[in-house]
Amino acid sequence: MNEALIIIPTYNERENLKSLCDQVLTALPSADLLIVDDNSPDGTGKMADAFAAENPRIHVKHRAEKD
């Protein structure tokens, strides 16, 4: 794990998640991302899983409900 962990809480963020992740990873090259998805009905969690599968700096936590 890198020096810092940036936590990004999400709920229905499918439209902007890719851009946000790209911007954070570029701006903070020594940081990892933890995307915490609150069971987004728009598929944000699945998208986050795909990003994590492609990039070892991205991690995902799924929560059962919006909290």
N, C-alpha and C positions, 0 to 999 in steps of 0.2 A: 504494500500500500504506500502511496505517496505521502508527502508532508501534510497535506490538508485534505479534508473531505467536505465537499460542497453538497448540502442536502437540498434537493428540489422536490417540494411537495407538489403533487399533481392531482387534478380532477378535471377531466375533459380538456386536456391540453394538447390533443393530437395535432392541431393546426400549427402550434409553435414550438413543440418539443424539440424537433430536429435542430432548428435554428438556435434555440437556447443552449442545447448541449454543445453544439459546434462553437458557439461564442465563448462559453465558459471554458471549454477544453483548450481553446486557442489562447484566451487571456491568461489562464492559469495552468501552464504546462506541467507544474509539479503537483497538481491536485487531482483527486479522483472525484467522481460524481456518484451520489446515491439518490436515485429517483424513487420517491415514496408515492406509490399510486393508491388512491382510495377507491379502488374498484370502479374506475371510470367507465361509463357505459359506451363511450365513443372509441374504445380500443387503445387508449393511451398506454395502458399496462402492457399490452402485447407489443406495441411499438417500442416501448422501453426495453422489453426483453430482447427484441431484435437488435437494438443498439448495443446492449450489453454483450450479446453473443459475438458481435463484431469488434468490440473495443474493451480490452481488459481494464480500462480506467472507469468504466461505467458499471454500476451495480444497481440492482432493483430490489425493492421491498414492496410486496403487495399487502394491502390491508383490506379487510372484508367490507368495510363501509366508510363513508365519508366521516372524518373525525378531525 
